[in-house]
Amino acid sequence: MGEGILGPYLPAIAKVLDEALYSTATIRRHLRAADHFGTWLQENNIAVADVSEVTVDRYIQGLDRQSPQSVPDGGLPHSALGLHRVVEVLRQAEVLKPATRAVEPRSSAAEWLADFDHHLDRVAGCAFGSRDNYLRYARRLLQEVFGDAEVDWSRLSASTVTEFVRREAAKLRPSACGQPVTAIRSLIRFLASKGSVPAGLYGAVPAVRTWRHSSIPRATSAEEVERVLAVCDAELEYGLRERAIVLLLARLGLRAGEVIRLRVDDIDWMRGCVLIRAGKTHRERSLPLSQEVGDILVLYLRQSRPGSVHRELFLRWHPPFRPLCKSVSICTLVQKLLKRAGISVHRPGAHVFRHTLATGMAINGVPFKAIADVLGHGSLASTEIYAKLDLDSLSQVAMPWPGGAE
């Protein structure tokens, strides 16, 4: 390693990663990825000075995806790690040409996706997670229909849209198969507003048959929540972190995304409340900070949280100590804790504790409006599902079975 086209720059890359407190093993993986990238540059006759983020994206798209069971769509191989960071290092060293991003043709897929992302953000007001999901399916559709050629929307047929959505939905569990449907419908609405496709193409997206409130929320019992808290060893540094996260989920009903976005400045210690900033429903809300949650947060901040210039409450556990990027990190932690506590839950994740809190409130007679305010629901329709768990109240309005007890 080090003899390729990027060989002379590997020491500088290693130094930057080391200063950012990356582990030795991670630095080695990043350097190997850079070396593989350098080999690809040589094979494609691309000079180092011409490298850009677009070049990296083109390289990554050509890599074979890994396919672990937990990632049905396939994850990136190690040869793709940290390559955008490599571009940053080369730019700082003034190795790259001033115009580091290639100018895309007007009809390129990249430009259409950028316009679609802007529409989702500024016009539709979608949260970051939704935008990322919609763009992923839009990118797959464009790649399937146009490949590396210029985008010509006249080639997008109704049958192509229908088959694409059905194929993508078939990869997902029943409760999630509506994702490609919503994403492609949003894309077609956007294209129709631009006049690029006929509005009637919207009808080519097949519907997913669902029955509202056909299932009940997955939740644990109060005793099982205590068992999970018990396996969070507060004597250990990571145990304080685990316990703080579980209490935020179980006592305040936060979403996983709200936990990773929570900042130190969002906690008002004098008033005893926590500000939950606008996220999925684009509304802020303030929740009371109980003594139990406040105490564990103080211990975590004093004894366990790594020192960092970042203000997010929870950071990566290993160097570099940056904010968590995706809510899946919280869901993965919850899955490990449930397994450690010996609790089996269908589709375990961070929402389990949120459902548990709402279920307990509904059973104890808390008005649905109050539950919706705590959970941050944009509509009471989202809260109605917990009505099915108040069995005592439902039994009072149940109609008698025809024929009596016979």
N, C-alpha and C positions, 0 to 999 in steps of 0.2 A: 504494500500500500504506500502511496506517496510518489509513485513514479509516473502517474498519469498527468493529464492536462491541468488538473486542479492540485496536483502535488505541492507546488510551491506555496499554495495558499492554506494548506491544511494546518500548519502551526498557528497561523493567525486565527483560524476558525476555532482551534482547540483552546487558544488563550481566551477568546471571547466567552466560550461556553464555560470554561473554568471560572472566570470572573463572575459569571452568572450563577455559580454554585451548582452546576450540573454534576452528577456523580461521574466517577471515572468510567463506569460501564456505559453510561448514557453517552458520554463524549466519544467513546470508541465506536458506538453504533452510528452516531452522527457522522463521524469521519469516514467510516466504511460506506455510508450512504452517499457522501460527497464524492468518494472515489469512484463508486459505481456510476454516478451521474457524470463524472468527468470522462469515463470510458464511453458513455453514450454520446457525449458531446463530440468526441473524436470521431466516432463512427458516423455521425451525421454532419461532420465538417462544420461544426459551430464553434466559433472562437469564444474564448472566455469573455471578451469585451462585449459580445453580443448577447450574453445571457440576461434574461429578465424573468419576471414572475410568469409571464406567458410561456417562456421556454420550459420552466419547471412544471407548469400545469400540463403542457404537452407531453413531457417525459412521464409524469405520474399517470396520466391517462393510458399510457401504453404498457404499464406494469401489470403483471398478473396479480389479481386480488387474492388475499388469503380468505379462507372460508371457515372460520370457527363456528361452532353451533350457536354461540351467543350473538354472532353477527351474520345473519342470513345473507345480507347484501355483500359481504366480504369486506375485510379491513385492509388497509394499506400495508404492504410488506415493509420490512425494516429498511430496504433500499430507498424508501421515500421519506425517511425521517429527517426533519429539520432542514429540508432543502431551501425553503423560503428564508430561513435564518442565514443560510450560506449566501444567498443573494444580498441580504442586508450587510453582511461582513464585507463582501466584495465591493458593494457600493460605498461603504464607509472608507474602504481602502482606495477608493477612486480608480478601481480596476475596470469598472463598467463604463460604457459610453453614457453621456448625459441623458439621452433618451432611452431609458431602460425598459420601458414598456412598448412593445410593438404596436403600431397603429393598425387596428383591425379594420377590415373592409366594412362598409356600411351594413351589409347584409349578413354579417357574421353571427354565429350562435352566441358568442360571448357578449356582443352588444345587445342582442335581443334579451338575453338573460339579465343583463344589467338594467335594461329598461323595465323589465318585469319586476325585478327586485325593487326598483324605485317606486313603481306603481303600488306594490304590496305595502311598502313602508309609508309612503306619503299620501296615497289615495285610499287604499283599503284599510290602512292602520293596523296591519297584522303585527303580532308580536314577533320577536326575533326567531323563536323556535318554529312558529308556523311558516315564516318566510323561508327558513332553511329547508323545511320539509317540502314546501311547494316548489322551490327551486331545484331540489334534488330530482323530483319526478319530471319537471320541465326539461331539465338537462338530459335525462335519460330518453325522453321522447324525441328531442332534437337530434340526439346522437343516433337513435334508431332510424329516423326518417332521412336525415341529411348527411350523417357521418361527418367527414371533414369538408364536405362541399358547402358552398354558400347556401344560405337559407332561402328557399322558394316556397312560400306558404301555399301556393296552388297545388303542391304535391301532397299536402296533408289531406287525406281522404277520411270520410266518416268511418269506414271499415278499419283503417289504421288506428284511429283513436279508440274505437271500441275494443279491438283486440289488445292494444297496449294496456288499457285500463284493466281488462279482465285478467291478463297475464300477471300484472303487478299485484292485483288484489288476491290472486290465487297463492301468492307467496306468504301472505299475512294471515294471522289468526282472525277469526270472524269479527271480533270486536275492533280490529284495526284495519279491516279491508276497505273501509271508507276513505282512507287517507289518499290513495291515488285518484279516487273519484273527485274529492274536493279540490285537490291540487290541479288536476287537468281542467276541471270546470272553471276554476279561477283563471288559468292560462288562456282558455278560449274566450272567456269574457273580456279579458285584456286585449287579445288580438282582434276581437270583433269591434271593440271600441276604437282601435287603430285603423279599422277598415281592411285588415290584412286577411281575415277569413270571414265567411258569411256567418251571421248570427245563428243561423239554423244548425251550424255544426255543433252547437252546445248540446243538442239533443242526441248526439252520437255517444255521449258519455253515459255508459250504463249505470242505472241506479242500483244501490245496495239495499236489499230488503231488510229493514230493521223494525223492531217493535219497541217503542219508547217505554222505558221502565220495565222491560221484560226480564231484567236480572236485578239482583239486589247488590248493594255495595259490598265489596270484600272488606272485611274488618276483623280485628282481633278483639278479644275480651280485655277488660281492664286488668285482669290478673296476668294475662299474657304480655301486656305492655310493661307491667312491673317486672316480669321475667326478663324481658329484653333489657330494661334498665339495669337489672342486676348483673348481667354479663358484661356491662360496660365498667371495667375496673377503673374507678376514679383514682386509684393509687398510681396508675400509669399515665403518662402524658397523653398518649393517643386515646386512653379511656375517657379522659375529660372531654376530649373533642367528640367522641362518639356519643357520650351522654348528653352533651349540649345540643347536638344535632337531633337526637331522638326526642328530647324534651320540646324543642321548637316545633317538631312535626306533630307530636302527640298532645301537647298542651295548648299550642296556638293554632294548630291545623294548617301550618304553612305548606305550600307546594315545594317540591324539590328546587325548582327554579328560584323561588323566593328566598330559600335558604342560601343559595350560592350568591345571590345578589345583595344579601343583607350586609350593611356596612356598620362599622363601629359607631359612626356618627348618627345612625338611625335609632340608636338606643337612647332614650331620654331617661336618665337615671333619676333626675329630680322629680319628674312627674310619674315615673313608673310605667312607661309605655314604650312600645316599639312601633316605628313607622315602617309599614310595608309598602314599598314604592310600586308605582304602576307597572304592571306586567301583562299577564294574559288578558285581563279585562280592562286594561288601561285606566284603572282607578286605584288611587292610593287609599289605604285604610290604616287606622291606628288601633293596635291591640294592647290590652293591659299586660304588663310584665309582672307575673306572679313572683313571690319570694323564691319559690323553688327554681324557676327558670333564671331569675336574676342572679341567684347565688352561684349556679353552675357556670353561667357566663363570666362572672367575675373570676372564678377559679381558673377557667379556661384562658382568659385573657392574661392573667397574671403568671400562670405556671406552664401553659402548654402552647399557646399560639406563637409561632416563629416570629422573630423580629423582621419587619418588612416595611417598606414605604407605602405599600398598598393598604387601603382602608377597608377592604372587604373583610368580613369577620372570619371567614374560613378560607384558608389557603391550602395549596398543595402540601402534603405531609413531608415530601422529600424535596430537596433542592432541585431547581430554583423555586423559591417560595412565592409563586404567583397565584392570583385568584383562580378558583376552579372555573373551568370553561363551560362545562355541560352538566345538566342536572342528573345525567346518568351516573355520575360519581356518587351522588347521594343515594340513588336507588341501589347501586351496587353495595354500598355500605349497609343499607337496611337489609338486603338479602343475606349478607354475611352474618349480621346480628341475629336475624330470625333463625338461621340455621344453627348458630352457636347456642341459641336458647332452646333449640329443639321444637320450634313452632313451624307447622306446615300451613302455608297459606297459598291459595290459588293465585297465581300471578303476583308474587311478592314484590313490593316496591315501596317507595316513600308514601304513596297514596293510602297504603294500608292504615297508617296512623291517623291520617286526615279523616278517612272514613270512620275509624273508631271513635274519634272525638265527636263527629257529627251524629253518629248513631246514638251515642250516649246522651247527647243533648236532646235529640228527638224523643227518646224513650222517657226522659225526665221532664217532658212537657215544655221545653223551650220553644217559643214561637219560631216558625220557619223564617220569618224576616230576620230575627236575631241570628239564627244559624247562617243564613245567607251573608249577613254582614261580617260575621267572624271568618267565614271561608272565602269571602271576596267574590261571591257569585255575581255575575252581571244580571242574572234573571232568577226569579223564584222558581222557574221551571227546572233549573238545575238542582234545586234543593228538594224538590218534591219527591225524589226517589227515596229519601229517608223516611217518608211517611209509611212505607211498607214495613218498616222495622218496628213501628209502634204498635205491637200486636194487641195490646189492651184496648187502645182506642179503636182499632179496626174491628175488633170483635163486637163492639157496641153498635156499629153501623152495618154489620154483615147481614145480608138477607138470609132468611131461613131456607134450608135445603128443601126442595119440593118433596113431599111425602113424609116429612118429618125424619125420625131416626131410622126409618125402615131402609 
